[in-house]
Amino acid sequence: MAIGTAMPVAARELDGVSLYAFAFSGYFTTSLFGMVLSGQWSDRRGPLAPLTGGIAAFAAGLVLSGTAAAMWPFILGRAVQGFGGGLVIVALYVVVGRAYPERLRPAIMAAFAASWVVPSVVGPLASGAVTEHLGWRWVFLGIPALVVFPLALALPQIRSRAAGPVGGPDGRAAPPSFDRRRIRLALAISLGAGLLQYAAQDLRWISLLPGAAGLALLVPAVLGLLPRGTYRAARGLPAVVLLRGAAAGSFIAAESFVPLMLVTQRGLSPTLAGLSLAAGGATWAAGSWVQSRPRLEHHRERLMAVGMVLVAASIAVAPSVLIDSVPVWTVAVAWGFGCAGMGLVISSTSVLLLKLSAPEEAGSNSAALQISDGLSNVVLLAAGGAAFAALGGGAVTQAPTAATASHPAAFAVVFLPMAAVALVGAWVATRVRAAD
């Protein structure tokens, strides 16, 4: 939340608004490799090491971005953050699968969502104030210090409750070695996604070459890493994985452009632009709390379909603020409903993933879920960024709140296709129930 608020100012000062989407998708590109590695690592050695290693990499990436003098080193820092984030998120899912019985997992996923509430309010306010008065770099350089205390609290508990391989520390069920084929596929998917994103940001005929190379690497790697039947929304785990991608990709790709749209088109300060998304933390938590109610367990499929409709509606409404007569608070209201839908969907897919996974497969399947999440972010950000750049997005003046020289359609062409993707997700949600 803090980084998203500071991003428009950072991109402008580094003369990199045309690479704005890359600053987000660079994170997701490297996180794909981190997710697969973390799944393998957690299943075979336990989640403690990938968790601590991921936090260290995330902090190092923040420092790299915070000290960057140009946009490409800034993006490199974001890529390092992404690798660390990929390690962390899968390891946390494995911790939940090991430390909590199935009946408590919906509540735990709701607690994950609730932990966003305070950051979603404090993050944009603090980040905007720091960006305006001290500079955007201090946002990136200050965040690593915030993880020290919670890390010190969590690691001893994780070590005692969820560390070690599935077979336990006595070695009675020795874990298998790393699956080198999956590691190679993970490298291919990250490299392919990076080439595809690069091609999308450089709209010339020569860019067809890296784009084609990216697809050649990406397609077979994705087919090898995601459950069979994912792309036809086969019932059960494949549909769960596909739904996660449709939800996360459409919402995150749209959300990445909201602060930029409000700062450059409506003249809001970074603080106010960030606060327009602040209510989403509370409504996301509320949606996640709703899905955790035991009486609604048998209606999970319907809840997720409703959630995706809310997401689609919020994304479609957001670009209405490009019309001057529409009040800017419209975005805050729309995003509140969209985040409620995401709370219903994201927590539910996590619960279903663990329910449909054997203990020894929790890491690999969690990695597949997160790959779908991260890959859809990369692909949809690449598509949205290419459309944004093609319509002249990215040309800004030097004044902090000046409007862009690009036509508002450069933003509309990002949001409306993402709303369509979310509607497809509503259909996929009807197929998540496993076959009896």
N, C-alpha and C positions, 0 to 999 in steps of 0.2 A: 504493500500500500504506500509506503514512504517513497520507494523508488519510482513508482508510477507517477507520483505527484511531481517529482523532480525531473523526470525524463524530458518533458518539452523544453525546459530551460537548458538542460545539459546538451540536448541535440542542437539547439540553436547556437549556443556559445561555441560548440565544437564544429560548427558549420556542417552539420550532418543530418538535417531534417529529412533530406531525401533518403537517408538510410534509417529512418525512424523505426520502421517495422523490423529491420534487421537487428536492432538493439534488443528487441523482445524475442524474436525467433532464434537469434544466436544462443540465447539461454536454453531454449527448448531443444535445439539441435544437439548440443552436447549432453543434455540431460538424458537423451535417449540411450546413449552408451552407458551412462552412469546407472540407469535403471536396470538394464540387463546385467551389468556387472554386479550390482547390488543384490539382485535376485539370486544369482549364482552364489555369491559370497555368503549371503544370509542363510541359504539352504544348506550350505556345506560347512560353514564355520560359525554361524550365528550372526545376529544383526548388530552386535555391539561395534565391531570394527568398521563396517561400512558407515555406520551412523556417525561415529567420531571423525572418521576420515572425510566424510561428506561435509560436515560442519566446518572443518578446517579449510577445505577447498572453497566452500561458499564464502567464508570470510576473506580468503586470499583474493578471490575474484572481486569482491567489493573494493578492496584496497587498490587493485589494478585499475578498475574503472574510475575510482575517486581521484587517482593521480594521473589519468590519461590526459595527454595534450592534444589529441586528435581523435576523430570518431572511430577509426579502425582499432586503435589500442583500447578504446572504451568498449567496443564490441568484444574484443578478446577477453577483457575482464568479465563481461557478461557471460561469455562462453565458459569460463572457469567456474563462475557461480552456478551455471546450469549443470555442469558435471557433478558438483557437490550436492546440488539440490536433488538430482536424480538418485544419488546414493542414499540420501536421507529419506526421501518419501517412501521408497520401497522398504527400507529397513524398518520404518515405523509401522507399516502394515504388517510386517512379519512379527513385530513385537506384539501388536494387537492380537494376531492369530495365536500366538503362544501364551500370552499372559492372561487372556480373558476367555471365559467359556462363551459358547455361541449365543446364549441368552442375553449376555451383557454387551455384545458387540454393537447393536444398534445404538445403545446409549453412549458407548465410547465414541462412535462416529459423530453423534450429536455433540458430545463434548469437544471433539476436534473443531466442529463448526463454531461452537460457542467461544472458543479461544480466539476467533477472529473479531469478536465484537469490539473489545477495547482497542486493539490495533487499528480497526477500520475507522474509528472516530479520532483517536489520538494521532495515528500515523499521518494522515493527510494534513492535519492541523500543525503538528510539529514539523513535518517535512516542509510544508509550505512556508512556515515562519523561518526555518533555517535557510531555505533556498533564497528567500527574499532578503534576509538580513545578513547572512554569513556566506551564502553561496551554495550551489548544488553539491559541490564536492564533499562538504561536511555531512551531507545526508549519507553518502556512501561510506565515508570513513568512520562515521559514528555508530553505524548499525552493528559491526562485529562485537563491540563492547557489550551490547545488550543480551547476547546469547550466553555469556559466561555463567551468570547465576542460574538460569534454568538448566543449563547443561550440568552444572555441579549437582543439582537436585536430582536430575533424571538418571544419570549414568549409573549410580550405585543400585537403583531399583531395577534398571534394565539388566544389569550384570547378575543380579540375584534371581530374577524371574524369567528371563527370556534369552540369556546368553547361551552359547554353545550350539553344536549341531543338533539336528532333530533327535538323533540317537542318544543324546545325553553325554555328559562328561566322562562316563565310565567307558565309552568306546564300544559298547556291546553292539551297536549298529553303526559301523564306521561309514561316514558320509562318502559319496562318490567324489571323484575328482571333478575339476571344473570342466564344463562342456565347451571345448574349444571352438566347436562349430558355432554355437550360439554367440560366443564372444566375437568371432569373425563377422557374423551377421550383424551384431550390434555396431561394430566399426563401420560396416557397409551402410547401415541405415543412417548413421550420423553423418558420414561423408556425403552420402547421396542427398540427404536433406539439406546440408550446407550448400552443395552445388546448385540444387534447385532454387534455394533462396537467393543465392548470388545471381543466378540467371534472371530471376524475377525482378531484382533491383537494378539490373543493367539492361534496359530495353533496347538492345541492338540485335541485328541479325546474328552477329558472332556469338551472342549469348545462347543461341540454340544449342551450341556444342556442350557447354557445361550443363545446360538443362537436360539434354538427352543423356549425358553421362550420369547425372544425378538420378534420373528415372531408372536407368539400367541397373544401378546399384540398389536403389530403393525398393523397387517392386519385389524382386526375389527375396530380399532380406525381410521385408514386412511379411510376406507369405510364410517365411520360415519361423518367424518369431510370434506371430499372433495365432490364436486357436483356429483350427480348420473350420471354415464356414463363416468366418467373421464378416467377410464382405457381402455375403448374402443374408446376413442377420439370422443365421441358424439359431434355433431355440436353445436357451440355456446360456452357458458361458460365452459362446461367440457373440450373441446378441448383447449381452452385458458389456463386453469389451467394446463393441461398435457404438453402443449408446454413450458410453463414457467419452469416446472421441467426438461424437457429434455435439454433445453438450459442452464439453470443455473448449473444443476448438472454436465453435461459433461464438461463445460468450467471451472468451479471452481475446480473440481477434478483434471483436467489436469494442470491448472495454479498453483495449490498448490505445484506441484512437479517441476515446471520449475526452480525456484531459486536453489533448492537442486541439481538438475541435473547439472546446470551450475557451481555451486561451487565445487561439488565433482567429476564430470566427466571431466570438461574442465578447472578447476583450476581458475575460475574467483573469484574476490573479491566479498563480499556481495554487495558493492556499484554497481559494474558493472552488477552483476546478477540481481539486482533490476531494474537497468536502462534498461535492455533488455525488460522490460514490460512497460517502461514509455510512449512510443509512443501510447500505447493502449488507454490512457485516451483521447487523442485528436481524434483518429479515432472513439472511442466509441461515443464521443459527436457528431462527424460528422454524424455517422449513425443515431443517435437519431434526429439530426436536419433534416435529409432527411425525416424521417417518419412524421415529424411535418408539412411538406408542405401541405397546403389544397388541392392542385391539385392532390396529391398522395393518398388522403383518400380512394378512391375507389380501390386502388391497394395494400392495406395494407396486404392482404393475400399473394400476390406474393412477396412483399418486405420481409415478414418474412421467406418465403421459401428460398429466395436468401440468407438471413442472416444466416440461419442454414447451408446452403451449405458452406458459408465462414467459419463458426465456425468449421465444420467438417474438412475442408481442412487445417486450421491453426493447429488444434490439431494433424492431421496426419503428418504434415511436421515437427513439433517441435522436435521429437526424432531423426531426421536426423543428428542433431549435435553430436550425440553419435559417429558418424564416424569422425575421426580426420580431414579428408580432407575437411569437410564441415565447412565453416566459422561460428563462433558463432553468427554473426549478422543475420543469417538466422532466428533465433528465433524471433528477434525483428520485422523483416519484416512480418513473418507469423502471429505473435500475433497482429500486427497492423490491418491486414485484419480480423482476428477473432474478435477483439474488435469492428470493424465497423459492422460486422454481429450481434454482441450482442446488439449494439446500436439500430439497426433496430428492433430486436426481443423484447428485454426487455421493451423498451418504448412502443411499440405497444401493447404488452399484458397488460400493465398497463392501457393504454387508453381504450382498449376493455373491460377490467374488469369493469371499472367505467361506461362505456356506457351500459353494460348489467346488471347493479345492480340498484335496487331501493334505494333511499336515506337511508332507514332504514336498508338495507342489506349491505351497503358499507363496514362496519367494518368486518362483518363475511365473506363476499366474498373476501375482501382484505386479510383476515387471511388465507383463503383457497389457494389463489394464493401464499402467502408467505410460507405456509406449503409445498406446492408442490415444491417450490424453495428449502427450507431448507432440506426437507426430501430426495429429490434426491441428495443433497450434501452429506448427511450422508451416504446414501446407496451406492452411487458410490465411495465416499472416503473409505468406509469400504471395498468394493470390490477391489478397487485399492490398498489400503494399505495391504490387505491380499495377493494379488498377488505380490506386492513389497517385502513383508517380506518372502514369500514362495521361491522367487528366490534369497534370500540372501541380499536384500536391507537393509541398515542400519548399516553395519559394516564399521566404518571409523577410520582412524588413527588420531593422535592428532594434526597434522599440520593443520593450518587453511585452506589451499587450497589443501590438499592431496586428491588423488582420493580414491574412495571407493574400498573395496575389493570385492564388488558385481559385477556381470556381468551386462553389459549395458542392457541386456534383462529385468532386474528388472524394469527399467524405461520404456522401450518400451511396456511392458505388461500393463502399466498404461494408456499410451496415446492412443494406437490403439483402444481398446474397447470404449474409450470415443468418438473417432471420429465416430464410428459406431452408438453410441447413438445419436449423433448430426444429423446424416443422418436420423434416425427415426424421429427426430424432424422436419426435412424438410417435411416429409410426413404429420405429424400432422398439420403443418401450413396450409395445403390445406383444412383443415376441421374446421377452426375457424369461418368461416362465419356463423352467426346464421341463422337458417331456417326461411324462410319468412312466 
